[in-house]
């Protein structure tokens, strides 16, 4: 009897331990699942509402003040002032100079005759001078030399010289007025005319100093 009871108790203890083990295995995963579910949920903190900024008020333009219309009387007065012209200042009569008896009297016959002569001379054309003439004497007026190099190069042309012929017929001043285009021919003409003698210019029969244009021709065909 005692042995059966002890066996029964042992069997019962084994069953109870098995049941306890099963219960403990089934309860642990549920607890773990519940714990995981609780840990996974995060509740965010509530955000405090920010105060709204006040909107700027729109600036309204100031009303334009219209000028008050002037009364009709004032307009008429201003129009009269604008139209009214200033009165001209009184003009004083200019003093009249009295003519002396000498100024008013008629000119004398002698003075009138002199004035007539002066007017007649002024109206007459001024007598023209007779230009000078080069002397035809070849001993006095030697022909300019034709440079040999100019002949070889076939240089030819006309030189125009400005000559001041004095009262005695001598050459006072000499200038080159227009070149022939060749310096050798120009210099030869200057050297020759510088020693020439002229018949002086005449004015009213009297010799005078006179500026005269003297042409000097260099032509290869004129050389014999």
C-alpha positions in Angstrom: 0.0 0.0 0.0 2.7 2.4 1.0 4.7 1.4 -2.2 1.8 2.1 -4.5 1.2 5.4 -2.8 4.8 6.4 -3.2 4.8 5.3 -6.9 1.6 7.3 -7.5 3.2 10.3 -5.9 6.3 10.0 -8.0 4.2 9.6 -11.1 2.2 12.6 -10.1 5.3 14.7 -9.4 6.7 13.7 -12.9 3.4 14.8 -14.5 3.4 18.0 -12.6 6.9 18.8 -13.6 6.1 18.1 -17.2 3.0 20.3 -17.0 5.0 23.0 -15.3 7.7 22.8 -18.0 5.1 23.0 -20.8 3.3 25.9 -19.1 6.6 27.7 -18.6 7.6 27.2 -22.3 4.2 28.5 -23.6 4.1 31.5 -21.3 7.7 32.8 -22.1 7.1 33.4 -25.8 3.9 35.3 -25.1 5.6 37.4 -22.6 8.5 38.0 -25.0 6.1 38.9 -27.8 4.3 41.3 -25.5 7.5 42.9 -24.4 8.7 43.3 -28.0 5.4 44.9 -29.0 5.6 47.3 -26.1 9.3 48.2 -26.9 8.6 48.8 -30.6 5.9 51.6 -30.1 7.4 55.1 -29.7 5.0 57.9 -28.9 6.4 61.3 -30.1 6.3 64.3 -27.8 3.6 66.8 -28.6 4.8 69.8 -30.6 4.1 73.1 -28.9 2.2 75.4 -31.4 4.2 78.5 -32.5 2.6 81.9 -32.3 1.8 83.3 -35.7 3.6 86.5 -36.8 1.5 89.5 -37.2 1.0 90.4 -40.9 2.2 94.0 -41.9 -0.6 96.4 -42.5 -0.8 97.7 -46.1 0.4 101.3 -46.4 -2.4 103.4 -47.8 -1.4 106.4 -49.9 -2.3 109.8 -48.5 -5.2 111.4 -50.3 -4.2 114.1 -52.8 -5.5 117.4 -51.7 -7.1 119.2 -54.6 -6.5 122.9 -54.8 -9.5 124.9 -54.0 -10.8 126.8 -57.0 -10.2 130.5 -56.9 -13.2 132.7 -56.7 -14.2 134.4 -60.0 -13.3 137.9 -58.8 -9.8 136.9 -58.0 -9.4 135.3 -61.5 -10.6 138.5 -63.2 -8.2 140.6 -61.2 -5.2 138.4 -62.1 -6.2 138.5 -65.8 -6.4 142.3 -65.7 -2.9 142.5 -64.2 -1.4 140.1 -66.8 -3.0 142.1 -69.7 -2.2 145.5 -68.4 0.9 146.9 -70.0 3.3 149.3 -68.2 2.9 152.9 -69.2 5.9 154.2 -71.3 8.1 156.7 -69.6 7.7 160.2 -70.9 10.3 160.9 -73.6 12.1 164.1 -73.0 12.8 166.1 -76.2 16.5 166.0 -77.2 18.3 169.4 -77.1 18.6 170.9 -80.5 22.1 172.2 -81.2 22.1 175.6 -82.9 24.2 175.8 -86.0 26.8 178.5 -86.1 26.8 180.9 -88.9 30.2 179.7 -90.2 29.0 176.1 -90.5 25.8 177.1 -92.3 27.5 179.5 -94.7 28.3 178.2 -98.3 31.9 177.2 -99.0 34.2 179.7 -100.6 35.0 179.4 -104.3 38.6 178.6 -103.7 37.9 175.7 -101.4 35.3 174.4 -103.8 37.8 174.4 -106.7 40.4 172.6 -104.6 37.8 169.9 -103.7 36.9 169.5 -107.3 40.5 169.0 -108.4 41.1 166.4 -105.7 37.9 164.5 -106.7 39.1 164.6 -110.4 42.5 163.2 -109.5 40.9 160.5 -107.4 38.7 159.5 -110.3 41.6 159.4 -112.8 43.3 155.9 -113.2 46.8 155.6 -111.8 49.3 155.6 -114.6 50.8 152.1 -115.1 54.6 151.5 -115.1 56.4 150.1 -118.1 58.1 146.8 -117.1 61.8 146.4 -117.5 63.4 144.8 -120.5 66.5 142.6 -120.5 69.4 143.9 -122.6 69.9 142.2 -125.9 73.7 142.6 -125.5 75.0 139.0 -125.2 78.2 140.3 -123.6 76.1 141.8 -120.7 73.5 139.1 -120.5 75.2 135.8 -121.0 72.9 132.8 -121.7 72.8 130.2 -118.9 74.9 127.1 -119.2 73.2 123.9 -120.1 74.7 121.3 -117.7 76.3 118.4 -119.5 74.7 115.8 -117.2 71.3 117.4 -117.9 71.9 117.0 -121.7 72.8 113.3 -121.2 69.7 112.7 -119.1 67.7 114.8 -121.5 66.5 117.2 -118.8 64.7 120.3 -120.2 62.0 122.8 -119.0 61.3 126.4 -118.1 62.5 128.2 -114.9 60.6 131.2 -113.7 62.6 133.7 -111.6 61.3 136.6 -109.5 63.7 139.5 -110.2 63.8 142.9 -108.5 65.2 145.3 -111.2 66.6 148.5 -109.6 66.4 152.0 -111.1 70.0 151.6 -112.5 69.0 148.3 -114.3 70.9 146.0 -112.0 69.4 143.0 -110.3 68.7 143.8 -106.6 67.0 140.5 -105.5 66.5 137.2 -107.1 64.1 134.4 -106.1 62.9 131.1 -107.6 59.2 131.5 -108.5 58.6 128.2 -110.3 61.0 125.3 -110.8 61.6 123.5 -114.0 61.6 120.2 -112.2 65.3 119.8 -112.2 67.6 121.3 -109.6 70.6 121.6 -112.0 68.6 123.7 -114.5 67.2 125.9 -111.8 70.7 126.7 -110.3 72.1 127.4 -113.8 69.3 130.0 -114.4 69.9 131.7 -111.0 73.6 131.9 -111.7 73.1 133.5 -115.1 70.3 136.0 -114.4 72.1 137.3 -111.2 74.6 139.1 -113.4 72.2 140.4 -116.1 71.5 144.1 -116.8 68.0 145.4 -117.6 66.5 148.6 -119.0 64.7 149.8 -115.8 60.9 150.1 -115.5 59.5 153.5 -116.2 56.6 155.4 -114.6 55.6 158.8 -115.9 59.0 158.8 -117.7 61.0 158.1 -114.5 62.9 154.9 -113.7 61.6 153.0 -110.7 62.4 149.7 -108.8 60.2 147.0 -110.2 59.6 143.3 -109.4 59.7 141.3 -112.7 59.2 137.7 -113.7 61.9 136.4 -115.9 61.4 133.0 -117.7 64.5 131.0 -118.6 64.0 128.2 -121.2 66.2 125.1 -121.4 65.5 123.2 -124.6 67.7 120.5 -126.1 66.5 121.4 -129.7 67.9 124.9 -129.4 71.5 123.6 -128.9 73.6 123.7 -132.1 
